[in-house]
Amino acid sequence: KEIFLRELVSNASDALEKFRQIRVAGSELVDEYIEPEIHITADKESNTLTIQDFGIGMTEDELIENLGTIARSGTLEYVKNSENAQNLIGQFGVGFYSAFLVADRVTVTSKNNEDSQHVWSSDSKGEFVVGEDTEGNTLGRGTIISLHLKDNASQYLNQDNLRSLVEKYSEFINFPIYLYESHIEEVEIANENDFEEGEESEDDWDFEIIEETVWEWVLLNDVKPIWTRDSSEISDEEYISFYKAALCKSDDVEDPYSWVHFNAEGDLEFKAILYLPQEVPDNMFDANRNHDNRGIRLYVRRVYITDEFDTVIPKYLSFLKGIVDSSSLPLNVSREILQQDRSMKSMQKKLVRKAIAMIQKLAIDDEESYLDFYDDFRINLKLGILEDRPNQDRLAKLLRFHTSKSGSDMISLDQYLENMQEGQDKIYYLAGESRNQLAKSPLVEKLIEKDYEVLYLVDSIDEYWTQQYTTYENVRFVNVAKDVDLNIDEEEDHFDVEEFQPLVDFFKSTLGSKVSKVTLSKRLTSTPSALVSTAYSYSANMERIQRAQTLTHGVDPFMLSKKVLELNPSHELVRELLDLVNTDPESQLAIDMAQLLFDTAALHSGFALDDPSTFARSVHRMMDLAINQGATGDEEHTHHDEL
């Protein structure tokens, strides 16, 4: 319903624009100057809402022709007969009959300089009457539309609602829009006491404070559409002021990081200003929110259309704020038209490219500010890599990472490539819950020892985008938590594979289906064992993420991590266990040690224990054994002293 006011204000703006063009052309029909304004008045007593303009007005014939047919556009006819009418709004449909969404009866009083003042009236039942106004020329020039509102439309008499609708839909109309508003003022009234003549003093007066209702015309659209001006004429202060006043509606917000102002030509012409905000929108990725609003608003000839701009502004860029104003789209454009219009694809491509270029410029010009931006919006950029294949490479350049070498700093993928070892042909990464946890992982021991740099990925979304975006600048990403060849330059193995085969077989038989493979590790240095996943199953971190999903039934059994146990043949524990197995392969101690090595490897590598109770019992048995051995040792030591 509320669009009726947008349509009627747009019509009023067109009437003013038509008369302005006539005045500029020097027509003899121009009368004395009247301020080109739009006035809105709400009268609760008579249940009427009026919109008045001081534009060109309509003759009797124009009233019949333009208002006598639903969707008949007088502006369209004017455009056909004029070469200089590009600033008119309603050329694709007058929208006048939207008034009957809220009104039982509509009365139009209009005065054109070529005719006397006439009145048109209709009750929306298909019939109307029109005739000369018996009160004569009361307008001077222009049009008044009076809406006799329906019982269920009384909210449109509320001045706060009217102000909100004008600011939402018609804030950037070229002409000033005034609302006749009331407010309460406190006034002091002095009452003179009885006193003798000549005895007057200040103490003889009492002051009473009363409240009075004051009515006045209040300007609603004082923010100008700066995107219609050339960018070279606009100062940084003006851009920031427009951002706060028009897009944030507050002076308390932080200045935007950056902005871009451009014109696009082609099948679909439009002008746009995009801002990079410092504030993070609420519920940006909340699937339960009841809207799909974007921070960018679509306008048609400065008239607001929608901010549910999902077909043009992708979700990952929904944090951007800005204005897109097209002169090619119809005023009554719908979401369906936005979804089906092929030219909208071109708009999307240009807007997204400009937005990414704006972010890239911030990263180059102000690294400190960019890192602040990245801290807030890195999830958006990574989501973009998942959803926006044509721009994956551009977005990947914007990513920043902590690494095994960077300390507290973050580096880009380009910097990683510059730091690569000679002959290195892979980008190594490890994903987990925190940087500290990843830095202590046994899976990166050999890489760090060999001075290879490892990216530490700590966002849940990292597990997803790295599966889809697998190479950067023709260099492949490698997840070191998987059973893959790391291609690390190695000296010859200092152990005999055949020597450890009994231990490998023992682990396979003891652990059974818990592991898909047992192998001697080439990635461990100081840790006795580690667990990795097979190449095409979930990593430990991905399994953790899947288990944490609220609305799932756990981990897909087909994707459940197929674990590979890696044993460090250089570690003393592993060698002692080998000796124990060679001595007695059915030893309970050997079985407990094998189970403990598996469980500690799982914990150290980021996996959850399938059976914590078994792990606890194994630890308890090992503790008992250690205590008993300690007691036995003490007894033997005492006996030796006695001898």
N, C-alpha and C positions, 0 to 999 in steps of 0.2 A: 504493500500500500504506500509506503513512505516515498516511493519514487515520484509520486504526483508532484511534490514540491520541486524536485529537481527539474521535471519537465516544464512546469509553469515558469520557474525562474529562468530556465534556458530560453523559453519563448520571449520572455520580457527582455532578456539580453539581446536577442536577435532584433527585436523592435527598436531598441536603442542603437544598435549597430547600423541598421538600415537608415535611420534618420541621420546618424553621423556621416554616412557616406553621401547622403543627399546634401548635407550642409557643406561637406568638403567639395562637392561638385559645383557648388554655387547656385543651386536651384532657386527659382523665384518663390517656391512654395515654403521656404524656410521662414519661420516667424521669429519672434523674440526668443532669446536664449533661455532655456530651462535646464537646470542641472540634470545630466543623464544619470538618473538613480532608479533603484528598485526599492519600493516600500512594502513591507509586510505588516499587516495588522490583524490581531486576533481579538474578537469581541465575544466574550463568554455569555453576555446577556442575550445577545441575538443569535448565538451559536454559529457565527460566521467567521470565515477566514478570508482576507482580501489580499491580493497581490497587485500592486500598481506599478506601472512603468510610465516614463515620460518620453516614450519613443515615437515611432511614426504613426501609430494608431491604425485603425481600419475604417474604410468606408462601409456603407450599408451592403454594397455588393460583395465586398471582401469578407464581411462577417458571414454572409450566406454561403459564399464559396468555400471559405477556409474552415468554418466551424460547422457547416451543415452536413459534412461527410466525415465519418470516422477515419482517422489517419490521413486526412487530407493535409498536405503541408504547404502552407503559404510561402514558407521560406524556400522550399524546393522550387516553386515557380519563380521566385525572385532570383534564385541562383541561375536558373536557365536563361534569364533575360539580363543578367549582369555579369560583366567580366571581372568585377572587383568585389567578390562576396565570399572570399575564403575564410573570413573570420566568423562567419555565421555558424551557429551550432546545429540548429534543428533541420538541416536540409534533407535528412533521411527519414523524417517523420515528425509531425508536430507534437505528438504526445499529449495534446490537449485533453483528450477523452480519458486520460488517466485520472483527471479530477473526479470522475464519477466513481472511482474506487472508494472515495471517502465522503462524497457529497450526494445528497438526494436531488439537489437543484443547483444549477450553475447560472450565474448572471454575468454577462460581459458588457461593460459600458466602454465605448471607444470613440475617440475623436481624431479624425484625420484632417489635415489642412485642406483637403480637396472636397470635404463633405461636412455636413453638420454632425452633431453628436448623436449616436444611435445606441440602442440597447438590444442585446441578444439574450434570450433565456431559454433553458431547456431543463426538463426533469429526467433526462436520460432514457425516456421511453420511445425514442425515435422521432419525437416531434419537437419543434422549436418555434419560437416567435421572435420577430425582429421588427423594430420600429424606431422612429425618431424619439429622442429623449424629450419628454415633456418639460423637464427642468431646464432645458437649454444647454448651453456650453458651460459646464461646470469644471471640466478637466483642463481646458486650454489646449492640451494635446496629449495623446497617449491612451492607455487602456487600464481599466480596473476589472479584475476577475474576482467575483464574490462567490465563495463556496458556502452553501448552506449545508453544514456537516450532518452526517448520519449520527444516530445515537451512539454507535460503537466507535466513533472517530473523534470523540471529545478530547483525546490526548493531544491532538494537533492544535488545540487552543492554548496549550501550556507553553509559555515563552521559552522555558529551558529546552523542551523538545524541539521547538522550531529552530532555536539557535543551534542545537546539535545537528539537525538535518542540514541546515545551510552550510555549516562548517564541514560536514562530511561530504556533501555532493557538489556544492557550488562555491567553495571557498575561493577558487581562482577565476571566477567570472570576471570579465574585464571591467564591469561597472560596479560601483558601490551598492551594497545591499544593506538596507536599514530595517531594523525591527523595532516596532513601537513597544518599548518595555517600561515596566513600572518597577520602582524600588522604594523602600521605606527610608525616610529621613527623619531625624529627630530635630525639632524646632523649639527654641525657647520663646515663650510668650510672657511678657511682663504685665502684671496686674498692679495698678496703683492703689495703695491703701488710702483710707480717709485721713486727711491731714488738714491743718489750718493753712490758709493762704500765706505764703511766705515762709513756711516751715518745711519746704520740700528738701529731702535729702536722699542719698542712695539707700538708706535703711528703710525708706518708705515704700520700696518696690519689692514685690515678690515675683520670682521667676518660676514658671511652670514649663516643664518639658513635655511636649506632645509629639506623637508620631503622625507624619503626613505621607500620603502616597504621591510620589512624583513620577510623572510620565515623560519620557523623552525618546528621541530617535537614537538608536545605538547601532554603530557600524559593525557588521559581522565579518566582513572579508577584507581585513586590512593587510593581509599577507599577499604580496604580489608574486605572480608565477615567473620566477626568475629564469626558468628553463627556456622561456620564449626569447630571451635576450642572447646576444653573442657572448660566449664565455670570456672573451678578451675584455669585455666591459664590466665584468663582475669581480669584485674584490674577494679575498679570502674571508674577510669579516662578513660579507653579505651571504656567502655560501654557508657559513657556520650559523648565522642568524636564521636563515631559511630552514636549515636542518632542525634547529631547536624549536622554532615557532610552528612550522608547518608539519613536520614529520614526527617530532617527539612531544609537541604541545607542552614543553617545559623548558625553563631556562636552567634547571638544575642538572641536566644531563651533561656528561663529558663531551668535549669536542670530538667529532669523528676523526678516526685515524687518517682518512683520505677520502677523496671523491673524484668522480669523473663525470664530465658534462659533454654530451655529443649529440649530433644529428645523424639520423640514418635515412638514406634514400633508397629507392628501388620500388618493388611492387607494393611494399607497405612502408610508408614514410612515418617517422616518429622522431620525437625529441625525448631525451632522457637525462636525468641526473641520478647517479648511484652513489650512495655513501657507505663507507666502511665504519660501522659503529663500534664504540668501546663496550657498550652494554650488551650482555648476553640475554636474548629473549627468554621469557619464561616458557617452560613446557615445549621447548623447540622440537623435541623428538617424542613427545607424549602421544601415543597412538589413541588414547582415549579422549583427547580434546575434541570439542564439538565443532571445530572449524578447520579449514586448511589455509588459513590466511598467510600471506607473505608480507614481508616488510616493504615490498614495492607495490605501488598503487597504479592501476591503469586508468588513464583519463582519455576521453575523446573530446578534443577541442576544449580543454580545460574543465570539462565536466567529469566528476568522479564516476567510474563504472564499477570497479571491484578491486579487492585486494586478494581474492581467492584466485591467484594467478598461477595455479599449479601447473598448467600446461605450458607455460612460458618460462617461469622461474623455477628451476628444480629445487627439490626439498633441501638439498645440501647447501644452497645459497639463500635459504629463507631468512637468514639473519640480516641480509642486506636491507637497507632502507633507501627509498627513492621514489621517483616519479617517472612514469612512461606516458607520454601524451601523443596520441596518434590523430592525424587529420584524415586518415583513410578509412577508419573503421566506422560503422554506423553507431549512432548514439544508443540504440537499443540492443547493442551487442550482448549476447548471452554466453554463458560458459560453454554451451554446446557449440556455438559458432567459434569460440576460441579453440575448442578441441578439434574442430573439423577444418578450419581455415588453413589452407596450405601455406599462405603467406606468414602465418604465425610461427612456423618453423624457422623462417628467416629471422624474425624478431628474436626468437629464443637464442639462435646461434650468435647473433650480434650482442645481445645483452650478456650472455654467459662469457663470451670472449672478452668483452670489455671489463666485466667484473674480475675475471682471473688476471687480466693484465694490470688492473688496479692493485690487486693484492701483490703481484710480482714486483710492481714498482715500489710498494711499501717495503718489501723484503730487501730490495737493492738500496733504497735511499735511507732507510732508518731501521737498522737491524734490531736495535733495542726495542723499538715500538712493535716491530714485527714479531719478536719473540713473545711480547705481551699478548698480541693478537693471537698468535699460534697457541698459546697456553689455553685460551678460551675457545678457539674454533678449530682445533686440529681434528676433532672428530668429524666436523663437516667436510674438511678437505679429504679425509680418508673415505668418507661415505661417497664423495664425488668420484673417487677412483673406482669404487664399486659400481656406481650407477651411470657414470658419464664416460663411456668408452672413447668417444672422439677427443676428449680433453684429458685423458689419463696421464699422458706424458707431461702436459702443462701443470697439472695438479701435483704430480710426483716431485717436480722441481721445488714445490713449496714446502715439502715435508722436512721436518727436522728431527734428529734422533740423538739420544745419549748413546755412547758406545763404550767399548772396553778401553778406549784410549782418550776419550774426550773429557773425562772427569765431570765437572759440573756444567760444562758447556754442551751445546748441541750443534750438530753438523748436518749439512744437506747431503743428498745422494751424490751431487757433483763433487763435494769435498771428499766423500768416501772414495770415489773413483780416483781422485788425485792422490789419496793416501795409500792406495793398494800396493802390495808387494810386487816386485818384478815377477812376471809370470802368473800372477793371480788372475783367475778368470771367473770368479764368483763373488757375490755379495753375501757374506755370512750374517745370519741374524738368529736371535733366540727370543722367544716371546714368553712372558710370564707376568706375575702379579706386581713385581717391583724391581727397580734397577738394582738394589742391593742384593736381592735374592738371585737375580740373573748373574751378577758378577761373581757369586760364590758357587755357581752351578759347575758340577764336574764336567759337563758337556763342552765347556769352552777351554778346558785346561790346556790342551795341546795347542789350540789355536793361539791363545794368549802367549804361551811359551815361545811359539814360533813368530810372534810379533804380527800376527794377523789381527785386523780390527773386526769386531763383532758388533752389529747393531743390537741394541736392547729395546724391544718392543713391549710396552706395558699397557696398551689399551686393548680392550677385548676385540675391537673391530680390526685390529692388526691381523688376527688369525684369518679374517675373511678376505681383506683386500689383497693380502700376499698370495692367496690361492688363485686369485683371478689375474692379478698383475704380476707376472712372473719374471719379467726382464726389464732392465732399465739401461738405456743406451747399449743394447745388445749384450748386457752382462746379466747373467741369471742369478736370481735370488735363491739361496740355499738355507733351509731351516736345519740348524745343527741338532735339533731335537729329533730328527728323523734318521732312519738307517740309510744314509746316502754316502757316497764317496766324497769326502771333503777335499781331495786332491792336495793334501798338504805335502810339501817336500819333506821326505823322511830318509833317515839313514836306514841301513839294513836292519831288520828286526834282530834284537838281541836275545831272542828266545826261539826254542824249537817247537813248532806247532804240534808235531807229533807227541812231544813230551807232555803237553797239556790236554791231549785228546781224552784221556780217562776222566779228567776233571770236567771237561765239557759234556761228556756223556753222562757223568754223574748228575750234573745240574739239570740236564734234559729229563732224566728219569725221575729226579726228585721233585722238580717243579711242574712237570707234566704240561697241562694245557695253559698254565699261567704265562708261558712264554712261547713264542713261535720259533725262536731261534736263540742259541747261545753261541757267542763268538768271542774271540780275543780282541781286545780293543786297541785301536790306534789313536784314540782321542784322549785317553786318560793318562795322567802323570802321577798324581798324589792320592787319588781315590781308588779303592779296590774294585768298585763295580759301579755301573750306571745302567739305566734303562732308557731306551729310545723306542720310537714307534716305527713301524714299517712305513714305507714311502707313501702309501695311499690310505692310511688310516689316520684317525685323530691323533694329534700330539697330546702330550700331558696337559698343556695349557688349554687346548681346544676342548678336551674332555672335561676339564674343570668348568669351563664356560658353559658347556652344554648341561652339565649337572645343575648349574645354578639357575637355569631358565625356569621361571615361575610356572609357565603354562605348558611345559612339556612333560612327557612321561619318562624323563631320564635320557640316557644316551642311546641313540640308535644302535642296536646290537651289531648291525652290519658295518657300522663305522667305528665301533668300539676299538680302542687302541690295541693293535696286535703288537705285543711288546717283544723287544729284542734285548736280551741281557748281554752286556759287554763286560768282560772280566779283564782286569789289568794284570797281565802276566809279570809285571815288574814289581808288583806290590807284595810285601812280606806275608800278609794275611792269605793271599791267593796261593802263594807257594806253600805255606804251611798246610792249607787245606788240601792241596795236591798231595802232599806227603801223607796226610791223614787218609785220604781216599785210596791211595796206593796201598796203604797198610791194611785198612779195614773199610771197604766201600759201604758196609752196612752199619757203620758206627752211628749211634744217635747223636754224638757230638758233631760229626760231619754233616748230618742231616740238619741239625739245628743251625750250624754255621751257614750252610747253604741257604736256608730259609731267611736267616738274618741278613745275609748279604743281599738277597733279593729284595727284602722289605726296606732295608736302608737305602738301597739303590733307587727304589721306587720313590721314597720320600725325598731323597736328595735330588732326584731328577724331576720332581714336580707332580708325581702321580699320587692319587689317594690309595690307601691300603684297602684291598678287597676284604681282608679279614683281620681287623685290629686285634681281636682276641688271641689269634694264633701268634701274632707278633709279640704281644705282651707275654704269653706263656714262654715263648722262646727266650725272651730277654730274662725272664725270671729263672729259667733253667741255667742259663749262662751265668747269672749272678750267683745262684746256689753253687754251681761248679767252682766258680772263682773263690767263693768263701771257703768251701770244703778243701780246695787245694791249698788255700792260705793257712787253714787250721792244721792240715797235715804237715805243711812245711814248718810250722812253728813247733809241732811235736818232735819232728826229726831234729830240729835245731837244739831243742832242750835236751834230748837224749844224747846228742853228740857232746854237749857241754858236760853232762854227768859223767860220761866216759873219760 
